[in-house]
Amino acid sequence: MSEKEDVKEVNPTPPRQNEEDLDTLLKNFDQTSGEGLPSAEKLFEMARKAPDPVVSGNEKVEILSHSLILKKASVDGIGKGVSFTFKNNAGASIGKLVFEAILFDVKGNVIDTIERTINDFEAEKTYSLRIMTAKADKVDIVSYDVHIKEMVVTPVPQAEGDQRLVILRHSFQDTGAPDVGITTIKRGIELAVRNVCGESIASAIFAIDLFDAAGNYISTLKHIETDIQRNTSRAFFIQTTSVKDDVIRSYNIKLIKTVTAELEKVQLRRNEVKRLPEGREEVSGLVKNVSSVKSDAVVVVTYLDANEEPIGVRTLELRDIAPGTVQIFALDFTCPEGLTVKKRDID
């Protein structure tokens, strides 16, 4: 039997067997002048019936249809659970949606109460859910009451610039994934900005708070962009691969600091460490003048041990770096005997 064959549209009127029995009893009572009338409690019990079947949504979740899952397609009104279809009208993903289904027998007794959770329910999508009880092996389900017990809408991703650097657009960079219930995995965030001030921006520092589908905080990343010329736009990619990508569903990006080229004229662009003979090492790299005038710079390398205590310091002065050009630097250092360099701070 196919899944469709055992699902029938809702019949809001459960079987009337109990009501008919009660009517017959009262008729017999009238014909026998009141002999054999059950107690009031018994009459109340005989009059009980299951409530009308209902599935309730809200302003964000629309119920499109619902029906009783029948035990046998040929026997109407005798079921084992409920099937219903609903749509996300929230205008955003619903990170967590919990339905509670209460299943009744013909007399309105609660046979089972079951919860089902839907995660990552995307905006404007529809979803069909079947809830069945194993207790239907011993008793017939004739009605149900399904309602939303809990719902959390995923926070809308946000990005905020400042008076110098405005946000043009932002979005997740998605990659398809075969995981059940997850249509995309978030690999990173694409951000586009524009320098609207009259000066070149030497560096812009962004803080990116990451959240899961239910709005729970995961972690904060830091991203730095350099040398954004005045009245120009730039698009760049912020990788999120340092955290579990399959749980990231939202973000809040804030531009926490911008430094103009007038304050930060020369920037460190690249550096590397090379081991030399006799315990020596060389730190080399590139600096760039991002200002509009010739500038000087001093490279300072501080060598630290495992406890981040200074072992030594080397400095190198670079003079007359032309605007927009790079200059190579290199510094040698010999570690004192018995010590080991574990970290280098370059300014």
C-alpha positions in Angstrom: 0.0 0.0 0.0 1.4 3.4 -1.0 1.7 6.2 1.5 -1.0 8.1 -0.3 -3.5 5.2 -0.2 -3.7 5.2 3.6 -4.3 9.0 4.0 -7.8 10.4 3.7 -9.0 14.0 3.9 -10.2 15.0 7.4 -13.7 13.9 8.3 -14.4 16.4 11.1 -17.2 14.1 12.5 -15.7 11.0 14.4 -17.8 7.8 14.4 -21.2 8.3 16.0 -21.4 4.9 17.6 -21.4 6.1 21.2 -24.0 8.8 20.5 -26.3 6.2 18.9 -25.9 3.9 21.9 -26.8 6.7 24.2 -29.9 7.6 22.2 -31.0 4.0 22.1 -30.6 3.8 25.9 -32.6 6.9 26.5 -35.4 5.7 24.2 -35.5 2.4 26.0 -35.6 4.2 29.3 -38.6 6.2 28.2 -40.4 3.1 27.0 -39.8 1.2 30.2 -40.9 4.2 32.5 -37.4 4.8 33.8 -36.3 1.3 34.7 -32.6 0.5 34.2 -31.3 4.1 33.9 -27.5 4.2 34.4 -26.0 6.7 36.9 -25.1 10.3 35.9 -21.4 9.4 35.8 -22.2 6.5 33.4 -24.3 8.7 31.2 -21.5 11.3 31.0 -19.0 8.6 30.1 -21.2 7.2 27.4 -21.7 10.7 25.9 -18.0 11.4 25.6 -16.6 11.7 22.1 -13.3 12.7 20.4 -12.8 16.4 19.6 -12.8 17.6 16.0 -9.4 17.1 14.3 -7.3 20.3 14.2 -3.8 21.4 13.2 -3.0 25.0 14.4 -0.4 27.3 12.9 0.3 31.0 13.5 1.1 34.1 11.5 4.5 32.7 10.5 3.5 29.1 9.8 0.5 28.4 7.6 -1.2 25.0 7.7 -2.1 24.0 4.1 -3.8 20.7 4.8 -4.1 17.9 7.3 -5.6 14.4 7.4 -5.9 11.2 9.4 -3.5 8.5 8.5 -5.7 5.5 8.2 -4.9 2.0 9.3 -6.7 0.6 6.2 -7.6 2.6 3.2 -11.0 0.8 3.0 -12.0 1.7 6.6 -12.8 5.4 7.0 -12.2 7.2 10.4 -10.0 4.5 11.9 -6.4 5.8 12.0 -2.9 5.5 13.4 -1.7 9.1 13.2 -1.8 12.5 11.5 -0.3 13.9 8.3 -0.1 17.6 7.6 1.5 20.1 5.2 2.6 23.6 6.2 4.5 26.7 4.8 7.0 29.1 6.2 5.5 32.7 5.9 8.0 34.3 8.3 10.0 36.0 5.7 13.1 34.4 7.1 14.4 30.9 8.0 12.9 29.3 11.0 15.8 27.7 12.9 13.7 25.5 15.1 10.0 24.5 14.9 8.5 22.1 17.4 5.1 20.6 16.8 3.1 18.7 19.5 0.5 16.2 18.4 -2.1 14.9 20.8 -3.9 11.7 19.5 -7.4 10.7 20.7 -9.5 7.6 20.6 -13.2 7.6 19.8 -14.2 8.6 23.4 -11.7 11.5 23.4 -9.1 9.7 25.6 -5.6 10.9 25.0 -3.8 7.9 23.5 -0.4 9.5 22.9 1.4 12.9 22.9 4.3 13.2 20.4 6.7 16.0 19.6 8.5 16.5 16.3 11.2 19.1 15.6 12.0 20.7 12.2 15.3 22.5 11.8 16.4 25.0 9.2 13.0 25.5 7.7 13.7 28.0 4.9 11.5 31.0 4.0 8.6 30.3 1.6 9.2 26.6 1.6 6.6 23.9 2.3 7.1 20.8 4.4 5.0 17.7 5.0 5.1 15.8 8.3 3.7 12.4 9.3 3.2 11.6 13.0 2.2 8.1 14.0 1.9 6.3 17.2 2.9 2.6 18.0 0.0 2.5 20.4 -2.4 2.4 17.4 -1.7 -1.4 17.3 -4.0 -1.7 20.3 -6.4 1.2 19.9 -7.9 3.2 17.1 -6.9 6.9 16.6 -9.9 8.9 15.4 -8.8 12.5 16.0 -5.9 14.8 16.8 -4.9 18.2 18.0 -1.6 19.4 16.6 -0.1 22.8 17.6 3.2 24.7 17.6 4.9 24.2 20.9 8.1 26.2 20.2 9.4 28.3 17.3 12.7 30.3 16.9 13.2 32.4 13.8 16.8 32.6 12.6 18.3 36.1 13.0 18.6 38.0 9.8 22.3 38.5 8.8 23.4 42.1 9.4 26.4 44.2 8.4 27.2 47.8 9.6 29.8 50.2 8.3 30.7 53.8 9.4 30.9 57.3 8.0 34.0 56.4 6.0 33.3 52.9 4.8 29.7 52.0 3.9 28.3 48.5 3.3 27.1 47.9 -0.3 26.0 44.3 0.1 26.6 41.2 2.1 25.6 37.5 1.8 26.7 34.0 2.6 28.8 32.2 0.0 27.0 28.9 -0.1 28.1 25.4 -1.2 25.6 22.7 -1.8 25.6 19.7 0.6 23.8 16.3 0.6 23.1 16.3 4.3 19.4 15.5 5.2 17.6 18.7 6.3 20.5 21.0 5.3 20.3 22.5 1.8 23.5 24.6 2.0 26.7 24.7 4.0 28.0 28.2 4.8 31.6 28.4 3.8 32.1 32.1 4.2 30.7 35.6 3.8 31.0 37.9 0.8 31.1 41.6 1.7 31.2 44.6 -0.6 32.2 48.1 0.8 32.9 51.6 -0.5 35.2 54.3 0.8 33.1 57.4 0.7 35.5 59.7 2.5 38.1 62.0 0.9 41.0 60.0 2.3 42.5 56.6 1.6 41.8 54.0 4.3 45.0 52.3 5.4 43.2 49.6 7.3 39.7 48.6 8.2 39.0 46.1 11.0 35.8 44.0 11.1 34.4 41.9 13.9 32.1 39.1 12.7 29.8 37.4 15.3 28.5 34.0 14.0 25.2 32.4 15.1 23.4 29.0 14.6 19.9 28.6 13.2 18.3 29.3 16.6 20.3 32.5 17.1 22.8 31.0 19.6 26.2 32.6 19.5 29.0 30.5 18.1 32.2 32.6 17.9 33.7 35.9 16.7 36.0 36.3 13.8 38.3 39.2 13.0 39.0 40.4 9.4 41.3 43.2 8.2 41.2 44.9 4.8 44.0 47.3 3.8 44.7 50.1 1.4 41.2 51.0 0.2 41.6 54.1 -1.9 39.2 57.0 -1.7 36.0 56.9 -3.7 36.5 53.2 -4.6 34.6 50.0 -3.9 35.9 46.6 -2.9 34.4 43.1 -2.6 36.1 40.5 -0.5 35.5 37.1 1.1 35.5 36.4 4.9 36.2 32.7 5.5 34.4 31.0 8.3 36.3 27.6 8.0 37.8 28.0 11.5 34.4 27.1 13.0 31.9 24.3 12.2 30.4 25.4 8.9 27.4 23.2 9.1 25.9 25.1 12.0 26.5 28.7 10.9 23.2 30.3 9.8 23.5 34.0 10.5 26.1 36.7 11.3 26.4 40.3 12.6 29.3 42.2 11.0 30.5 45.4 12.6 33.3 47.7 11.3 35.1 48.4 14.6 37.9 50.6 13.4 39.1 52.5 10.3 42.6 54.1 10.1 43.3 56.6 7.3 46.6 56.6 5.3 47.5 59.9 7.0 47.8 58.1 10.3 49.1 54.8 9.0 51.3 55.6 6.1 53.3 52.4 5.8 51.9 48.9 6.2 53.5 45.5 6.7 52.3 43.4 3.8 54.2 40.1 4.0 56.8 38.4 6.2 58.6 35.1 6.6 61.2 33.4 8.8 64.2 31.6 7.3 66.6 29.4 9.4 70.3 30.2 8.8 73.5 28.3 9.8 75.0 28.6 13.3 71.6 29.1 15.0 70.8 32.3 13.3 67.5 33.2 11.6 66.3 35.9 9.2 63.0 37.7 9.3 62.2 39.3 5.9 59.2 40.8 4.3 57.5 43.7 2.4 56.1 47.0 3.5 54.0 49.4 1.4 53.5 53.1 1.5 49.7 53.6 1.2 49.9 57.4 1.6 50.2 60.1 -1.0 53.6 61.3 0.1 57.1 59.9 0.7 57.3 58.3 4.1 59.8 56.7 6.5 59.1 53.5 8.5 60.8 51.5 11.3 60.4 47.7 11.4 60.6 46.4 14.9 60.9 42.6 15.5 60.5 41.4 19.1 61.6 37.8 19.8 59.7 35.9 22.5 60.2 32.6 24.3 57.5 30.0 25.2 56.3 32.2 28.1 56.1 35.2 25.7 59.0 36.8 27.6 61.3 39.0 25.3 64.6 37.4 24.3 65.8 40.2 22.0 64.7 43.0 19.7 65.9 44.0 16.2 65.0 47.3 14.4 65.5 48.5 10.9 64.8 52.0 9.5 63.4 52.3 6.0 63.6 55.8 4.5 62.0 57.7 1.6 59.4 55.0 0.5 57.6 56.5 -2.5 53.8 56.7 -2.5 52.2 53.4 -3.6 55.5 51.5 -3.7 56.8 48.5 -1.7 60.1 48.0 -0.1 61.9 44.8 1.0 63.4 44.4 4.5 65.4 41.7 6.2 66.8 41.4 9.8 69.2 38.8 11.3 69.0 37.5 14.8 71.0 35.0 16.8 69.2 33.4 19.8 71.1 33.5 23.0 72.5 30.1 24.1 70.0 28.0 26.1 67.0 29.9 24.8 64.5 29.2 22.1 62.4 31.6 20.0 58.8 30.6 20.0 57.1 33.7 18.7 58.0 36.9 16.8 56.0 40.2 17.0 56.6 42.4 14.0 55.6 46.1 14.1 
